[in-house]
Amino acid sequence: MLVWIGTCHNIKQILAADIRFVPFRIEIFPMCSVCQLQFTLKGPLPYLLPCLHAVCETCVTSAAGGVISCSTCHRKVNLTDTSLQKDAVRQKEIYHLTVKHRSTDLICTHEDNGNQAVCWCQECDEFLCEYCQNMHSNFKLTRTHVLQNLTDMEPTSSNIPTCCSIHKHDSLYLFDKSCRKLICARCWIEDHSDHEVKKIDVVADTITKQLDHHKNELSKLQARQQSHMQSIRQGSEATDRTYNTLKESIGHTFQTLRSQLDQREKELLVDLESHTKETQATLHARLNTCQEDWKTCTGVLDYIAKALLYASKSALMDLESCVGKMTQVCLDTVMPQTHDIPTAVYNTSSLSKLKSRISEFGTILTCEMGGESVKDKDTQTYDFIADLEMKHKMDITELKTKIDADEKHIENLNLLTDQLNAEIKSLKSRIDEKENVEKRATQTMDFLRDLASEYSVHLLNQGAVDTSMLLKCIHLKYDKDRVNLDYVHINTEGDLVNRKSDTRPAGEGRLKKYRGTCSTAPLPRAGSPQYWEVTNRVSLNKPLTGNNLILESGVCWEEQRDVHHCIAAQPSSWCMTVARCTTHGGVCRQTGQEQENVLCLPDPLPNTAGASHTLHYGVVYDDTRKKIVFIDVKENKVISTLDNVDSSQPLWPMFGVYNPRLLTVSMTLVVVSDINMTEEKKAMIVKALLGGWQ
């Protein structure tokens, strides 16, 4: 019935396609993943969900509780946490589908005359009717425009530059990576001079290559999925074939068993009948003999009774000899014993074993070897003699196995002395090793005493004498000879401040682009983790907007120290920045690893003017485990852990402070003696280094 219904449905589709009642397929236009209504050129705009499905503007504005549930993939989106962008790709798709399949819906937009459009001017962004097309081609200002007939239009990307909304005559051909927006040349000079800006063509080419890479990877994945689905379908078909084969085999096997049981029943009934007839014949012969003896005995008894009644004394004297002989004949006759009569017994001593064999008979095996199913040999029918032979062989094999085991046991007993000698030797080796460990422990304690004279050393794991679990609080100093005095300076208290220096002593080694300074030397290559802290006093002059930086602390290779005004999102750099975040709308702590943003945590301080705040951060660098850990000392928690730190070249600690027009920042390197290394902080560092933090 199911096959018949599916066939009818296919026939209806074929008839509908042949008759062509409609000029286009209804499902060709994309639909909203919430209300399932089609998008149209003049309808609500499509918005892009994080799952890449589309939702119409109506559903976005009317979402219950600010939550949208995608009916396609069943994912939920909270609009209070996620801001949706317009789906420009589907807008362009709807436009081209309308041109191709609903061209009658397109009205001339150049003149409000209600005429049907026949072409499109990409530069004017207008549909034109035949009259406006002729006028457009005749005007001097528009005669050079390229007009596209609606019947010939194909999907293409527009390369016509858009004008800036602030500077009307300048084209938007630059992309600000910090603000994530298109700008013109004047915008770059006036408001975005300290941001990372690239040409839109370069950014678009990079994104295009990334999309091509994603496309290739997904195509390969889809091919693997297609192959996997095909193998599953083949497995399903093979399972059906196996089912039919086994069903037929099971039926044949049990039919054979039934035939054998019926034949055995007939044989037993024949044996029973033969045995019964033989027994009955024997018993009948005994009965006849017994009846004859009974008649003889009865006749003698009758005659004796009559003799006693009628015979005279003299006659009795004559009868004594004759009657005595007959009596003796009767008494000497052998009387058959009834318990000697042969009987038949139905032997069922092996019935329980037979029932057990039947209950275990015919197991279905599902294991596979080399891609082929293992056949169940027990589903074949064997006769009883073959089973006995197999059992006999198994018993012999088991007996041989026991003999071999006994021989091995004897051999093991012979080797016992050698093993005991080896144990004694091993114990002596352990004793020597223990003495060596104690010696190394003494040397390690001497090493700890030497470290304590140079650094402030803390043992992260009590009871473990291991340099990888020794935390060294190192002495870092600002490199005053490399401070970028065009933007920052070090005051008399030794703090790094985001203000120009009143005096600018000469120094060819000073940083030119980086808004801060570095340490006096790179981090030493050590087998134990290293730790330092910075405190920052921050006061906002006014609320921050855009992606305004406040401060930065991290490490980088020497060649990256003066490439940009900050090391965030640069190659061979690992850092934490405090900045205004456009995603969360407030001030956030952002950690980055080389050219990738790893984590963004909001609200280290309120984005309000006037108040002063202190931010206290710690940094752990573990050269052995290739990790950097950033800690919020005030909140007593790990901000982020960065793995796979490339220390093939020396790493320089970097310190940056920014935007003097908007805020005041004073960064202090904490003296080692002032670092409060609590047990809770040490446990937190251990957990981060051993992989407990994400």
C-alpha positions in Angstrom: 0.0 0.0 0.0 2.8 2.3 0.8 4.5 1.7 -2.5 1.3 2.3 -4.4 0.7 5.6 -2.7 4.3 6.8 -3.4 3.8 5.8 -7.1 0.6 7.8 -7.4 2.3 10.8 -5.8 5.1 10.6 -8.4 2.6 10.3 -11.2 0.9 13.5 -10.0 4.2 15.3 -10.0 4.9 14.2 -13.5 1.5 15.3 -14.8 1.7 18.6 -13.0 5.1 19.2 -14.6 3.8 18.3 -18.1 0.6 20.3 -17.9 2.5 23.4 -16.6 -0.4 25.1 -14.8 2.0 27.5 -13.0 4.8 29.6 -14.7 7.3 28.9 -11.8 7.9 26.6 -8.9 6.4 28.0 -5.7 9.3 26.8 -3.5 11.9 28.5 -5.6 11.8 31.7 -3.4 13.5 31.5 0.0 11.2 31.3 3.1 11.3 32.6 6.6 12.5 29.9 9.0 9.9 31.0 11.6 6.6 31.9 9.8 7.4 29.8 6.7 6.3 32.7 4.4 8.2 33.4 1.2 10.3 36.5 0.9 9.3 39.0 -1.8 11.0 42.0 -3.3 8.6 44.4 -1.6 7.9 42.4 1.5 9.7 42.3 4.9 13.5 42.2 4.7 15.4 39.0 5.5 17.7 38.9 8.5 20.5 36.4 9.0 20.4 34.0 11.9 23.7 32.6 13.4 22.8 29.2 11.9 22.8 30.9 8.4 19.0 30.5 8.0 16.8 33.5 7.3 14.1 35.2 9.4 11.8 38.0 8.2 11.8 41.4 9.8 8.2 40.9 11.0 9.2 37.8 13.0 12.2 39.6 14.4 10.2 42.6 15.7 7.4 40.4 17.1 9.5 37.6 18.7 7.9 36.5 21.9 10.3 37.1 24.9 13.0 38.2 22.5 13.7 34.6 21.5 13.5 33.2 18.0 13.3 29.5 17.3 14.5 28.3 13.9 12.1 25.7 12.5 14.7 24.4 10.1 17.4 23.4 12.6 15.5 24.0 15.9 18.2 26.3 17.3 17.1 29.2 19.5 18.5 32.7 19.3 18.2 35.2 22.2 17.9 38.7 20.6 19.0 40.4 23.8 22.4 38.8 23.4 22.7 38.6 19.6 22.2 41.4 17.1 21.0 40.2 13.7 22.3 41.7 10.5 20.4 42.0 7.2 20.8 39.1 4.9 22.3 40.9 1.9 22.9 37.6 0.1 19.3 36.5 0.2 18.2 40.1 -0.7 20.2 39.8 -3.9 18.8 36.3 -4.5 15.2 37.5 -4.1 15.9 40.3 -6.5 17.3 38.0 -9.2 14.6 35.5 -8.7 11.9 38.2 -9.0 13.6 39.4 -12.2 13.7 35.9 -13.6 10.3 34.5 -12.5 8.1 37.5 -11.6 9.2 40.2 -13.9 5.6 41.5 -14.2 5.9 42.6 -10.6 8.7 45.0 -11.4 7.4 48.6 -12.0 9.4 51.5 -13.4 11.0 53.4 -10.5 12.4 56.3 -12.5 9.0 57.8 -13.1 6.0 57.0 -11.0 4.0 56.0 -14.2 3.1 52.4 -13.3 4.7 51.0 -16.4 6.3 47.6 -16.4 10.1 47.7 -16.1 12.1 46.2 -19.0 15.7 46.9 -17.9 17.9 47.9 -14.9 20.5 50.6 -14.5 23.1 49.4 -11.9 24.6 52.9 -11.5 21.3 54.6 -10.8 19.9 51.6 -8.9 16.6 51.9 -10.8 14.2 49.9 -12.9 13.3 51.5 -16.2 10.3 51.1 -18.6 10.8 51.3 -22.4 10.1 55.1 -22.4 12.5 55.8 -19.6 15.1 53.5 -21.2 15.1 55.6 -24.3 15.3 58.9 -22.3 18.1 57.4 -20.2 20.1 56.6 -23.3 19.6 60.0 -24.7 20.6 62.2 -21.7 24.2 63.3 -21.7 24.7 62.4 -18.0 23.3 58.9 -18.3 24.0 57.8 -21.8 27.3 56.1 -20.7 25.4 54.0 -18.1 25.2 50.2 -18.9 21.6 49.1 -19.0 20.7 45.4 -18.5 17.6 43.8 -20.0 15.7 41.9 -17.4 15.6 38.8 -19.6 19.5 38.8 -19.8 20.3 39.6 -16.2 22.6 37.1 -14.4 23.7 37.2 -10.7 26.9 39.3 -10.4 28.5 41.2 -7.6 28.4 45.0 -7.8 31.8 46.7 -8.0 30.4 50.3 -8.1 31.8 52.1 -5.1 29.4 53.6 -2.5 29.7 57.2 -1.4 30.4 58.0 2.2 27.4 59.2 4.3 29.6 61.9 6.0 31.7 63.0 3.1 29.3 62.8 0.2 31.8 63.0 -2.7 34.3 60.4 -1.3 34.0 56.7 -2.0 34.0 54.0 0.7 37.0 52.0 -0.5 38.7 51.3 2.9 37.8 48.9 5.7 38.5 49.7 9.4 39.3 46.4 11.1 39.0 47.9 14.6 35.5 49.5 14.0 34.5 46.8 11.5 33.0 49.3 9.1 33.7 50.9 5.6 35.3 54.3 5.6 36.6 56.8 3.0 40.0 58.4 2.9 38.9 61.5 4.8 37.3 59.4 7.6 40.6 57.6 8.0 42.6 60.8 8.4 40.1 62.6 10.7 38.7 59.9 13.0 40.4 56.6 12.4 44.1 57.5 12.1 45.2 55.2 14.9 43.1 52.2 13.7 44.2 49.3 11.4 42.8 50.1 8.0 43.0 48.1 4.7 41.6 48.5 1.3 38.2 46.8 0.8 39.5 44.8 -2.2 42.3 43.3 0.0 39.8 42.4 2.8 37.3 41.0 0.3 39.9 38.9 -1.4 41.0 37.4 1.9 37.4 36.7 2.9 36.7 35.2 -0.5 39.7 32.8 -0.1 38.4 31.9 3.3 35.0 31.2 1.9 36.5 29.1 -0.9 38.5 27.2 1.7 35.3 26.6 3.7 33.5 25.5 0.5 36.2 23.0 -0.3 36.3 21.6 3.2 32.5 21.3 3.3 32.4 19.7 -0.1 34.9 17.1 1.0 32.8 16.5 4.2 29.7 16.3 2.1 31.3 13.7 -0.2 32.3 11.7 2.9 28.8 12.0 4.3 27.4 10.9 0.9 29.7 7.9 0.9 28.8 7.0 4.4 25.1 7.3 3.7 25.6 5.1 0.6 27.4 2.5 2.8 24.5 2.7 5.3 22.0 2.1 2.6 24.0 -0.8 1.3 24.2 -2.2 4.8 20.4 -1.9 5.1 20.0 -3.7 1.8 22.5 -6.4 2.9 20.6 -6.7 6.2 17.3 -7.3 4.4 19.0 -9.9 2.2 20.5 -11.6 5.2 17.1 -11.5 6.9 15.4 -13.2 4.0 18.2 -15.8 3.7 18.2 -16.6 7.4 14.4 -16.7 7.5 14.4 -19.3 4.7 17.3 -21.3 6.4 15.6 -21.3 9.8 12.3 -22.5 8.2 14.1 -25.2 6.3 16.1 -26.3 9.4 13.1 -26.6 11.7 11.1 -28.3 9.0 13.9 -30.9 8.8 13.9 -31.2 12.5 10.1 -31.7 12.5 10.4 -34.4 9.9 13.1 -36.2 11.9 11.0 -36.0 15.1 7.9 -37.4 13.2 10.1 -40.3 11.8 11.5 -41.0 15.3 8.0 -41.1 16.7 6.9 -43.6 14.1 10.0 -45.8 14.8 9.3 -45.7 18.6 5.6 -46.7 18.0 6.7 -49.6 15.8 9.2 -50.8 18.5 6.5 -50.5 21.2 4.0 -52.4 19.2 6.5 -55.3 18.4 7.6 -55.4 22.1 4.0 -55.5 23.2 2.9 -58.3 20.9 5.9 -60.5 22.0 5.0 -59.9 25.7 1.3 -60.6 25.1 2.1 -63.9 23.4 4.3 -65.1 26.3 1.7 -64.1 28.8 -1.1 -65.9 26.8 0.9 -69.1 26.7 1.5 -68.9 30.5 -2.2 -68.3 31.0 -3.2 -71.4 29.0 -0.7 -73.6 31.0 -2.0 -72.2 34.3 -5.6 -72.8 33.3 -4.9 -76.5 32.5 -3.2 -77.0 35.8 -6.2 -75.3 37.5 -8.6 -77.6 35.8 -6.6 -80.7 36.9 -6.4 -79.4 40.4 -10.2 -78.7 40.4 -11.0 -82.3 39.1 -8.9 -83.9 41.9 -10.6 -81.7 44.5 -14.1 -82.6 43.2 -13.3 -86.3 43.2 -11.9 -86.2 46.8 -15.1 -84.4 47.9 -17.3 -87.0 46.3 -15.1 -89.8 47.8 -15.5 -88.4 51.2 -19.3 -88.2 50.7 -20.1 -91.5 49.0 -17.2 -94.0 49.4 -17.2 -96.7 52.1 -14.3 -97.4 54.3 -13.1 -100.3 52.3 -13.4 -98.2 49.1 -11.4 -95.4 50.7 -8.6 -97.9 51.4 -8.5 -98.7 47.7 -8.5 -95.0 46.6 -5.7 -93.9 48.9 -2.9 -94.7 46.5 -4.5 -93.3 43.3 -5.7 -90.0 44.9 -2.3 -89.5 46.6 -0.4 -89.8 43.3 -2.7 -87.2 41.6 -2.4 -84.8 44.5 1.4 -85.1 44.3 1.2 -84.4 40.6 -0.7 -81.2 41.2 1.6 -80.1 44.0 4.7 -80.7 41.9 3.4 -78.5 39.0 5.7 -75.3 38.8 3.7 -72.2 39.5 5.0 -69.2 37.3 5.8 -66.0 39.2 3.9 -62.8 38.1 6.9 -60.5 38.8 9.0 -62.2 36.1 6.6 -61.0 33.4 8.7 -58.8 31.0 7.7 -55.0 30.9 8.5 -52.1 28.5 9.9 -48.7 29.7 10.1 -45.4 27.7 13.6 -44.0 28.3 13.6 -40.1 28.7 17.0 -39.8 30.5 18.4 -37.4 27.9 15.2 -35.3 27.6 16.5 -32.4 29.7 19.7 -32.2 27.6 17.7 -32.3 24.4 15.5 -29.4 25.6 18.6 -27.4 26.6 20.2 -28.1 23.2 17.0 -27.0 21.4 16.8 -23.7 23.5 20.4 -22.9 22.5 20.0 -24.1 18.9 20.1 -21.6 16.0 21.8 -18.5 17.5 21.9 -15.5 15.2 25.5 -14.0 15.0 26.1 -10.4 14.1 29.9 -10.2 14.2 31.8 -9.2 11.1 35.2 -10.2 9.8 36.8 -8.5 6.8 33.5 -6.9 5.8 31.7 -10.3 5.4 29.2 -11.7 7.9 30.2 -14.9 9.7 27.7 -17.7 8.9 26.1 -19.4 11.9 27.2 -23.0 11.5 24.8 -24.0 14.3 21.8 -23.3 12.0 22.8 -26.3 10.0 21.3 -29.7 10.9 23.7 -32.3 12.2 22.8 -35.9 13.1 23.3 -37.2 16.6 26.3 -39.3 15.7 28.1 -36.3 14.3 27.5 -34.4 17.5 28.9 -37.3 19.6 32.0 -37.3 17.4 32.5 -33.6 17.8 32.0 -33.9 21.6 34.5 -36.7 21.7 37.1 -34.6 19.8 36.5 -31.7 22.1 37.1 -33.9 25.2 40.3 -35.2 23.7 41.4 -31.6 22.9 40.6 -30.5 26.4 42.5 -33.5 27.9 45.6 -32.6 25.7 45.3 -28.9 26.9 45.3 -30.1 30.5 48.4 -32.2 29.9 50.1 -29.3 28.3 49.1 -27.1 31.2 50.6 -29.6 33.7 53.8 -29.7 31.7 54.0 -25.9 31.7 53.3 -25.9 35.4 56.1 -28.2 36.0 58.3 -26.0 33.9 57.2 -22.9 35.9 58.1 -24.7 39.1 61.6 -25.3 37.8 61.9 -21.6 37.0 60.6 -20.5 40.4 64.1 -20.3 41.8 65.3 -18.1 39.0 62.3 -15.7 39.5 63.0 -15.5 43.2 66.6 -14.6 42.5 65.4 -11.9 40.0 63.1 -10.5 42.7 66.0 -10.3 45.1 68.1 -8.4 42.4 65.1 -6.1 41.8 64.8 -5.3 45.5 68.5 -4.4 45.6 68.0 -2.1 42.6 65.1 -0.4 44.3 67.1 0.2 47.4 69.9 1.8 45.2 67.3 3.9 43.4 65.8 5.2 46.7 69.3 6.2 47.8 69.7 8.1 44.4 66.3 9.8 44.9 67.3 11.0 48.3 70.5 12.3 46.9 68.6 14.2 44.1 66.2 15.6 46.7 69.2 17.0 48.6 70.5 18.6 45.4 67.0 20.0 44.6 66.8 21.6 48.0 70.2 23.2 47.4 68.8 24.5 44.0 65.7 26.0 45.8 68.0 27.8 48.3 69.9 29.3 45.3 66.6 30.4 43.7 65.3 32.0 46.8 68.3 34.3 46.9 67.5 35.6 43.4 63.7 35.3 43.1 60.6 34.9 45.2 59.9 31.2 44.8 56.6 29.4 45.7 56.0 25.7 45.6 52.7 25.1 43.8 52.3 21.5 44.7 53.2 20.7 48.3 55.2 17.5 48.7 56.4 17.4 45.0 60.1 18.2 44.5 59.7 19.2 40.8 61.0 22.4 39.2 58.0 22.5 36.8 55.8 23.1 39.9 58.0 26.0 41.3 56.5 29.4 40.6 59.1 32.2 40.3 57.9 35.8 40.9 60.4 37.6 38.6 61.7 41.2 38.8 60.5 43.1 35.7 61.4 46.7 34.9 60.2 49.2 32.3 62.8 49.9 29.7 63.0 53.7 30.0 65.2 54.0 27.0 62.5 52.5 24.7 59.5 54.4 25.9 57.5 56.0 23.1 57.6 59.6 24.4 55.3 60.8 21.6 52.4 59.2 23.4 53.4 58.0 26.9 56.1 58.6 29.6 57.3 57.2 33.0 56.6 59.6 35.9 58.7 60.1 38.9 57.0 57.3 40.8 58.1 54.9 38.1 54.5 54.4 36.6 53.7 54.2 32.9 51.3 57.1 32.1 49.3 57.7 28.8 50.6 61.3 28.4 53.3 62.8 26.3 56.6 63.6 28.1 57.4 67.3 28.7 61.0 66.5 28.1 62.0 64.2 25.3 65.6 63.0 25.6 67.2 61.6 22.5 67.3 57.8 21.9 67.5 56.0 18.6 66.2 52.8 20.2 62.9 54.3 21.3 59.7 52.7 20.0 58.1 54.7 17.2 54.6 53.1 16.8 53.9 51.1 20.0 52.1 53.3 22.6 54.1 52.1 25.6 57.3 50.3 26.4 58.8 46.8 26.9 60.8 45.2 29.7 64.5 45.7 30.0 65.2 42.1 28.9 63.2 39.2 27.4 61.9 36.4 29.6 64.5 33.9 30.7 64.3 30.3 29.4 63.5 28.5 32.6 62.1 25.1 33.5 59.7 26.6 36.0 56.7 29.0 35.6 57.3 32.8 35.9 54.9 35.3 37.4 54.5 39.1 37.5 51.7 41.6 38.3 50.6 45.1 37.2 48.2 47.5 38.8 46.4 50.1 36.7 44.6 53.2 37.9 42.0 54.2 35.3 39.8 57.3 35.2 37.4 58.0 32.3 37.0 61.7 31.1 33.8 60.7 29.2 32.1 57.5 28.2 34.0 55.5 25.5 32.6 54.7 22.1 33.8 52.4 19.3 36.7 50.1 20.1 38.7 52.6 22.2 41.7 50.9 23.9 42.5 51.5 27.6 45.5 49.3 28.4 47.4 46.2 27.2 49.8 43.7 28.8 51.3 40.6 27.2 54.4 39.2 25.4 55.6 39.0 21.8 58.6 38.3 19.6 61.3 41.0 19.3 60.4 41.7 15.7 56.7 42.5 16.6 57.5 45.1 19.4 57.1 48.2 17.2 55.0 47.1 14.2 51.7 48.6 15.4 50.4 50.8 18.2 49.4 47.6 20.0 50.5 43.9 19.8 46.9 42.6 19.9 45.9 40.6 16.9 49.5 40.6 15.6 51.6 37.6 14.6 53.8 36.0 17.3 52.0 37.9 20.2 49.9 36.8 23.2 48.2 39.5 25.2 45.3 40.8 27.2 43.7 44.2 26.5 41.1 46.3 28.3 39.0 48.2 25.8 35.5 49.3 24.9 33.7 46.4 23.2 31.1 47.0 20.4 29.7 43.5 20.9 28.8 43.8 24.6 28.4 47.6 24.6 30.7 48.2 27.6 34.3 47.8 28.7 35.7 44.3 28.3 38.8 42.2 29.0 39.9 40.7 25.7 42.6 38.0 25.2 44.3 37.3 21.9 46.6 34.7 20.6 48.7 35.8 17.6 46.1 37.0 15.0 43.0 35.5 16.7 40.7 36.8 19.4 40.3 34.1 22.0 37.9 35.4 24.7 36.0 38.5 25.6 34.8 39.1 29.3 32.7 42.2 30.0 32.5 44.7 32.8 35.9 45.2 34.5 34.8 48.8 35.1 31.7 50.9 34.3 31.8 53.0 31.1 31.0 56.2 33.0 32.9 59.5 33.4 34.5 60.8 36.6 35.1 57.8 38.8 38.6 56.3 39.3 39.1 52.5 39.3 42.0 50.2 40.0 42.6 47.1 37.9 45.0 44.4 39.2 46.2 41.7 36.8 48.7 38.9 37.0 50.5 37.0 34.2 52.0 33.4 34.4 54.3 32.2 31.6 55.2 28.5 31.6 57.9 27.8 29.0 57.8 24.0 29.7 54.0 23.7 29.1 54.0 26.4 26.4 51.2 28.3 28.2 50.3 31.9 29.3 47.7 32.5 32.0 46.1 35.9 32.6 44.6 36.4 36.1 42.3 39.1 37.6 43.9 39.5 41.1 41.0 41.6 42.5 38.3 39.0 41.5 40.7 36.1 42.2 39.9 34.2 39.1 41.6 33.1 35.8 40.6 35.3 32.8 42.0 33.1 30.1 44.7 30.4 29.4 46.5 30.5 26.0 48.1 27.3 24.8 50.8 26.4 22.2 52.9 29.5 22.9 55.7 29.6 20.3 58.9 30.4 22.3 61.3 29.5 19.6 62.4 33.1 19.8 62.8 35.2 23.0 59.5 36.7 24.4 59.4 40.3 25.5 56.9 41.5 28.1 55.0 44.5 26.7 53.0 47.3 28.5 50.7 49.7 26.6 48.4 52.6 27.7 46.1 54.5 25.3 43.7 57.4 24.4 44.9 60.4 26.6 42.0 62.5 25.2 39.4 60.1 26.6 40.9 58.8 29.9 43.9 58.7 32.3 45.8 55.5 32.8 48.7 54.9 35.2 50.3 51.3 35.1 52.6 50.1 37.9 54.8 47.0 37.9 54.2 45.4 41.3 57.4 44.8 43.3 58.1 41.1 44.0 58.0 41.6 47.7 54.5 43.1 47.5 53.0 40.1 45.6 50.6 38.2 47.9 50.8 34.6 46.8 47.9 32.9 48.7 47.2 29.2 48.7 44.0 29.9 46.8 45.9 31.8 44.1 48.5 28.9 43.8 45.7 26.3 43.5 44.1 28.5 40.7 47.4 28.7 38.8 48.0 24.9 39.1 44.5 24.2 37.7 45.1 26.6 34.8 48.5 25.1 33.9 47.3 21.5 34.1 44.4 22.2 31.7 41.5 22.8 34.0 40.6 26.2 32.5 39.3 26.9 29.0 
